[in-house]
């Protein structure tokens, strides 16, 4: 199907997660995203190990790779030629890095006033804006690590939530700027930031603190808003989250599990009453669930239409039947590596999932085609390659 952002060209100067996430969303939606990488080895993210080994594979499909030495005058000229024909520039390097290369907003907007320039940084304008930041840094200073771990034991979330959300907010800003450009004919500069992402996530907890006048407890020790909203053990040592969040669900739950006495208990008729009764209620429910296998409990909860979830690991998702049936995983060939099923964007357009048009590129895989698009002759491309200004994949 035609994709919504076909015809838009994006020049991406980005590594790690935040900037590449923005480019990934734009690329999956149909934009021509050209990832500008340093010669000769490309984005350092390609060589991460440990928990970073999957970053490049996940966030760089459907992009083209141009490997160029931006510090060389001819390399800088190539980038400027590319920006002249671009709608969007996206970058997530340390503050001042692009300006030092002569490729900051002021310089590039003079070349292309219609260009939208999106910066992905650690902080928005203010006293912190020159600081280096990581997802872990802002989770610690923005309250998320405090809320995630037990009291006195701050713990980062189990995914790069702020990096990914920062890229998504970048897309939101870019789409708004494109709409504005339709009216004015002029581009603008946008900045999204990790710290402010975290603070945005903390909004409900900040409101809770002011509205109650009490310090907010971390999630593991919080006062639950619902009586049944917990992880329970099963007879075969499985784990299942069960949520019963309305009075109607409570009655359905009691009927489905043969809990007539609990349903009739005058002290359990409303959710606030059941929350107050959690110390006696939860052990009784845990004892009940310990008589059922994980499969039996899941089957019964699904039949009742109640909120539930088996506790799974990332590896389990490869075999998830829903993802398999819905096109939720894209078989993605990696440069010089295996084919890995990776998550598609979590949205549908006209009932269709957005797919894989091109795998994550090898370093400079598209340098020749990008330069040819810009009007460079084969002889010029060869000269630039021989001089080490560009690398061909």
C-alpha positions as CSV (number, residue, x, y, z in Angstrom):
1,X,0.0,0.0,0.0
2,X,1.2,3.6,-0.4
3,X,2.9,4.8,2.7
4,X,1.9,8.1,4.4
5,X,5.4,9.7,4.3
6,X,6.5,8.6,0.8
7,X,8.3,11.5,-0.9
8,X,9.9,12.9,2.3
9,X,13.7,12.7,2.6
10,X,15.3,12.5,6.0
11,X,19.0,12.9,6.7
12,X,19.9,11.1,9.9
13,X,23.0,11.9,11.9
14,X,22.4,9.5,14.8
15,X,23.6,6.6,16.9
16,X,22.5,4.4,19.8
17,X,18.7,4.5,20.3
18,X,17.0,7.9,20.5
19,X,17.8,9.4,17.1
20,X,17.6,6.0,15.3
21,X,14.2,5.4,16.8
22,X,12.9,8.7,15.3
23,X,14.4,7.6,11.9
24,X,12.9,4.1,12.2
25,X,9.4,5.5,12.7
26,X,9.8,7.9,9.8
27,X,11.3,5.2,7.6
28,X,8.6,2.6,8.4
29,X,6.0,5.2,7.5
30,X,7.6,5.6,4.0
31,X,10.2,8.4,4.3
32,X,13.5,8.0,2.5
33,X,15.9,8.0,5.5
34,X,19.5,8.3,4.7
35,X,21.7,7.4,7.6
36,X,25.0,9.3,7.4
37,X,27.8,7.3,9.0
38,X,31.5,7.9,9.5
39,X,34.1,6.2,7.3
40,X,35.4,3.6,7.4
41,X,33.6,1.6,10.1
42,X,30.3,3.4,10.4
43,X,28.1,3.9,13.4
44,X,29.8,2.7,16.6
45,X,26.4,1.2,17.7
46,X,27.1,-1.6,15.2
47,X,29.9,-2.8,17.5
48,X,28.2,-2.7,20.8
49,X,28.1,-5.9,22.9
50,X,26.1,-7.0,25.9
51,X,22.7,-5.4,26.3
52,X,23.5,-3.1,23.4
53,X,24.1,-5.7,20.8
54,X,20.6,-5.5,19.4
55,X,20.3,-1.7,19.1
56,X,21.5,-1.4,15.6
57,X,19.5,-4.3,14.3
58,X,16.3,-3.0,15.9
59,X,16.3,0.7,15.0
60,X,17.9,0.9,11.5
61,X,15.7,-1.1,9.1
62,X,14.2,0.6,6.0
63,X,17.1,3.1,5.9
64,X,19.9,3.8,3.4
65,X,23.5,4.1,4.6
66,X,25.9,6.8,3.3
67,X,29.4,6.5,4.7
68,X,31.3,9.8,4.4
69,X,34.1,11.7,6.2
70,X,32.2,14.9,7.3
71,X,35.5,16.5,8.5
72,X,36.9,16.4,4.9
73,X,35.8,19.5,2.8
74,X,34.5,17.2,0.0
75,X,32.6,15.1,2.6
76,X,31.1,18.2,4.1
77,X,30.1,19.3,0.6
78,X,28.3,16.0,0.0
79,X,26.3,16.4,3.2
80,X,25.4,20.0,2.3
81,X,24.2,18.8,-1.1
82,X,22.2,16.1,0.6
83,X,20.6,18.6,3.0
84,X,19.6,20.9,0.1
85,X,17.3,18.2,-1.1
86,X,16.1,17.1,2.3
87,X,12.9,17.8,4.2
88,X,14.2,16.7,7.6
89,X,17.5,16.5,9.4
90,X,17.7,14.5,12.6
91,X,20.7,14.3,15.0
92,X,21.4,13.1,18.5
93,X,25.1,13.8,19.0
94,X,26.5,15.6,22.1
95,X,25.6,19.3,22.4
96,X,27.6,21.5,20.0
97,X,29.0,18.6,17.9
98,X,27.1,19.4,14.8
99,X,27.9,23.1,15.1
100,X,31.6,22.3,15.4
101,X,31.3,20.5,12.0
102,X,29.5,23.5,10.5
103,X,26.4,21.4,10.2
104,X,24.2,23.0,12.9
105,X,20.8,24.4,12.4
106,X,21.9,27.9,11.5
107,X,24.3,26.7,8.9
108,X,22.0,24.2,7.3
109,X,18.8,26.3,7.4
110,X,20.7,28.9,5.4
111,X,21.2,26.2,2.8
112,X,17.7,24.9,3.0
113,X,15.1,27.2,4.7
114,X,12.4,24.6,4.3
115,X,14.4,22.0,6.3
116,X,13.0,20.8,9.7
117,X,15.9,20.2,12.1
118,X,15.2,17.8,14.9
119,X,17.7,17.5,17.8
120,X,17.5,14.6,20.3
121,X,19.4,15.6,23.4
122,X,19.6,14.9,27.1
123,X,17.9,18.1,28.3
124,X,15.8,20.9,26.9
125,X,17.0,24.6,27.4
126,X,18.0,25.3,31.0
127,X,20.9,24.9,33.4
128,X,21.4,21.2,32.5
129,X,21.3,21.5,28.7
130,X,25.1,21.1,28.2
131,X,25.3,17.9,30.3
132,X,25.9,14.5,28.8
133,X,23.0,12.2,29.4
134,X,22.0,8.5,29.0
135,X,18.7,6.8,29.6
136,X,20.1,5.5,32.9
137,X,21.2,9.0,34.0
138,X,17.7,10.5,33.5
139,X,15.9,7.6,35.0
140,X,17.9,8.1,38.2
141,X,17.5,11.9,38.3
142,X,13.9,12.0,37.0
143,X,12.3,9.7,39.5
144,X,11.7,6.6,37.3
145,X,14.4,4.5,39.0
146,X,13.0,5.5,42.4
147,X,9.6,4.4,41.4
148,X,10.7,1.1,39.8
149,X,12.9,-0.4,42.5
150,X,12.1,-1.3,46.1
151,X,12.5,1.4,48.7
152,X,16.1,2.5,48.9
153,X,17.1,0.5,45.8
154,X,16.6,2.6,42.7
155,X,16.4,0.4,39.6
156,X,16.4,1.4,36.0
157,X,13.5,0.2,33.8
158,X,14.1,-3.0,31.8
159,X,14.2,-1.2,28.4
160,X,15.5,2.1,27.0
161,X,12.1,3.7,27.6
162,X,13.3,7.3,27.5
163,X,15.5,6.9,24.4
164,X,12.6,5.3,22.5
165,X,10.0,7.8,23.8
166,X,12.4,10.6,22.9
167,X,12.6,9.4,19.3
168,X,8.8,9.1,19.2
169,X,8.4,12.7,20.5
170,X,10.8,13.7,17.8
171,X,8.5,12.3,15.2
172,X,5.5,14.1,16.8
173,X,7.4,17.4,16.6
174,X,8.5,16.7,13.0
175,X,4.9,15.9,11.9
176,X,3.7,19.1,13.6
177,X,6.5,21.1,11.9
178,X,5.6,19.6,8.5
179,X,2.0,20.8,9.0
180,X,3.3,24.3,9.9
181,X,5.6,24.3,6.9
182,X,2.5,23.6,4.7
183,X,1.2,26.9,5.9
184,X,4.4,29.0,6.0
185,X,6.8,27.4,3.6
186,X,9.5,27.6,6.2
187,X,11.1,24.9,8.3
188,X,12.0,25.1,12.0
189,X,14.1,23.5,14.8
190,X,12.7,21.0,17.2
191,X,14.4,19.5,20.3
192,X,13.3,16.5,22.3
193,X,15.1,15.4,25.5
194,X,15.6,12.4,27.8
195,X,15.2,14.2,31.1
196,X,11.9,15.9,30.2
197,X,10.6,12.5,28.9
198,X,11.2,11.0,32.3
199,X,9.5,13.9,34.1
200,X,6.5,13.6,31.8
201,X,6.2,9.9,32.9
202,X,6.3,11.0,36.5
203,X,3.4,13.4,36.1
204,X,0.8,11.2,37.8
205,X,3.1,10.5,40.7
206,X,3.8,14.2,41.1
207,X,0.1,14.9,41.1
208,X,-0.4,12.2,43.7
209,X,2.2,13.7,46.0
210,X,0.6,17.1,45.9
211,X,-3.0,15.9,46.1
212,X,-2.4,13.6,49.1
213,X,0.3,15.6,50.8
214,X,2.4,12.4,51.2
215,X,5.6,11.1,49.7
216,X,5.0,8.6,46.9
217,X,6.0,5.0,47.5
218,X,7.9,3.1,44.9
219,X,5.8,0.7,42.9
220,X,6.9,-2.5,44.8
221,X,5.6,-1.0,48.0
222,X,2.8,1.2,46.8
223,X,-0.7,1.2,48.1
224,X,-2.5,-0.4,45.1
225,X,-5.5,1.4,43.6
226,X,-7.2,-2.0,43.1
227,X,-7.7,-5.0,45.4
228,X,-6.6,-7.7,42.9
229,X,-3.7,-6.4,40.8
230,X,-0.8,-8.7,41.5
231,X,1.4,-11.5,40.3
232,X,0.3,-15.0,41.6
233,X,2.0,-18.4,41.7
234,X,0.4,-21.4,40.1
235,X,0.6,-25.1,40.9
236,X,3.4,-25.8,38.4
237,X,5.4,-22.8,39.6
238,X,4.2,-20.5,36.8
239,X,3.5,-16.8,37.4
240,X,0.4,-15.0,36.2
241,X,-0.6,-11.4,36.7
242,X,-4.3,-11.0,37.5
243,X,-6.2,-7.7,37.6
244,X,-9.8,-7.2,38.9
245,X,-10.4,-3.5,38.7
246,X,-14.2,-2.9,38.7
247,X,-17.0,-4.1,40.9
248,X,-18.5,-5.8,37.8
249,X,-15.2,-7.7,37.2
250,X,-15.2,-8.7,40.9
251,X,-18.6,-10.3,40.6
252,X,-17.5,-12.0,37.4
253,X,-14.3,-13.2,39.1
254,X,-16.2,-14.6,42.1
255,X,-18.7,-16.4,40.0
256,X,-16.0,-17.9,37.7
257,X,-13.9,-19.2,40.5
258,X,-16.8,-20.4,42.8
259,X,-16.1,-17.7,45.4
260,X,-19.7,-17.2,46.6
261,X,-18.7,-16.3,50.2
262,X,-16.4,-13.6,49.0
263,X,-19.0,-12.2,46.6
264,X,-21.5,-12.0,49.4
265,X,-19.1,-10.6,52.0
266,X,-20.5,-7.1,53.0
267,X,-16.9,-5.9,53.6
268,X,-15.9,-6.6,49.9
269,X,-18.7,-5.0,48.0
270,X,-16.7,-2.0,46.7
271,X,-13.2,-1.6,45.4
272,X,-12.1,0.7,48.3
273,X,-13.4,-2.0,50.7
274,X,-11.5,-4.7,48.9
275,X,-8.3,-2.6,48.9
276,X,-8.6,-2.2,52.6
277,X,-9.1,-6.0,52.9
278,X,-6.0,-6.9,50.8
279,X,-4.1,-8.4,53.7
280,X,-6.7,-11.2,54.2
281,X,-7.9,-11.3,50.6
282,X,-4.7,-11.9,48.7
283,X,-3.5,-14.9,50.7
284,X,-6.8,-16.6,50.1
285,X,-6.6,-15.9,46.3
286,X,-3.0,-17.1,46.2
287,X,-4.0,-20.4,47.9
288,X,-6.7,-20.8,45.2
289,X,-4.4,-20.2,42.3
290,X,-1.9,-22.6,43.7
291,X,-4.4,-25.4,43.0
292,X,-4.4,-24.6,39.3
293,X,-1.7,-25.0,36.7
294,X,-0.6,-21.9,34.7
295,X,-2.4,-23.1,31.6
296,X,-5.6,-23.8,33.6
297,X,-5.6,-20.4,35.2
298,X,-4.9,-18.6,31.9
299,X,-7.7,-20.5,30.2
300,X,-10.2,-19.6,32.9
301,X,-9.3,-15.9,33.1
302,X,-9.6,-15.6,29.3
303,X,-13.0,-17.2,29.3
304,X,-14.1,-14.8,31.9
305,X,-12.8,-11.8,30.0
306,X,-10.7,-10.5,32.9
307,X,-7.3,-8.8,32.6
308,X,-4.5,-11.2,32.9
309,X,-1.0,-11.8,31.6
310,X,1.5,-14.7,31.8
311,X,4.9,-13.6,33.0
312,X,7.2,-14.0,30.0
313,X,10.8,-13.2,28.9
314,X,11.8,-11.5,25.7
315,X,12.8,-14.9,24.3
316,X,9.2,-16.1,24.7
317,X,8.0,-13.4,22.3
318,X,9.5,-15.2,19.3
319,X,6.9,-17.9,19.8
320,X,3.9,-15.7,20.7
321,X,0.9,-16.8,18.7
322,X,-0.6,-13.4,18.5
323,X,2.6,-11.8,17.1
324,X,2.9,-14.6,14.6
325,X,-0.6,-14.3,13.3
326,X,-0.7,-10.5,13.2
327,X,2.6,-9.7,11.5
328,X,4.0,-8.3,14.7
329,X,7.5,-9.6,14.0
330,X,9.5,-8.9,10.9
331,X,12.2,-11.4,9.8
332,X,15.1,-9.1,9.5
333,X,18.4,-10.1,7.9
334,X,21.4,-8.4,9.6
335,X,24.5,-7.3,7.8
336,X,27.0,-10.2,8.0
337,X,24.7,-11.9,10.6
338,X,21.6,-14.0,11.1
339,X,18.0,-13.2,10.3
340,X,16.2,-12.1,13.5
341,X,12.4,-11.6,14.1
342,X,12.1,-8.1,15.3
343,X,9.1,-6.0,16.4
344,X,7.1,-4.1,13.8
345,X,5.8,-0.6,14.7
346,X,2.9,-1.1,17.1
347,X,0.3,0.4,14.8
348,X,-2.0,-0.5,11.9
349,X,-3.0,1.7,9.0
350,X,-6.1,0.7,7.2
351,X,-5.9,-2.7,9.0
352,X,-2.3,-3.3,7.7
353,X,0.9,-3.5,9.7
354,X,4.0,-1.6,8.4
355,X,6.6,-4.0,7.1
356,X,10.2,-4.5,6.1
357,X,11.2,-2.9,2.9
358,X,15.0,-3.0,3.5
359,X,17.1,-4.7,6.2
360,X,19.5,-2.7,8.3
361,X,22.2,-1.6,5.8
362,X,25.9,-2.5,5.8
363,X,28.2,0.5,6.2
364,X,28.0,2.6,3.1
365,X,25.7,0.1,1.4
366,X,23.9,2.9,-0.4
367,X,26.7,5.5,-0.8
368,X,26.8,5.1,-4.6
369,X,23.1,5.3,-5.1
370,X,22.8,8.4,-2.8
371,X,25.6,10.2,-4.6
372,X,24.1,9.3,-7.9
373,X,20.8,10.7,-6.8
374,X,22.7,13.9,-6.0
375,X,24.1,14.0,-9.5
376,X,27.6,12.8,-8.9
377,X,29.2,11.0,-11.8
378,X,30.6,7.5,-11.6
379,X,34.1,9.1,-12.0
380,X,33.6,11.5,-9.2
381,X,32.2,8.8,-6.9
382,X,35.3,6.7,-7.7
383,X,37.6,9.6,-6.9
384,X,35.9,10.2,-3.6
385,X,36.1,6.5,-2.8
386,X,39.8,6.3,-3.6
387,X,40.5,9.4,-1.5
388,X,38.7,7.8,1.5
389,X,36.0,10.5,1.6
390,X,33.2,8.0,1.1
391,X,32.9,4.2,1.5
392,X,30.9,2.0,-0.8
393,X,29.2,-1.0,0.7
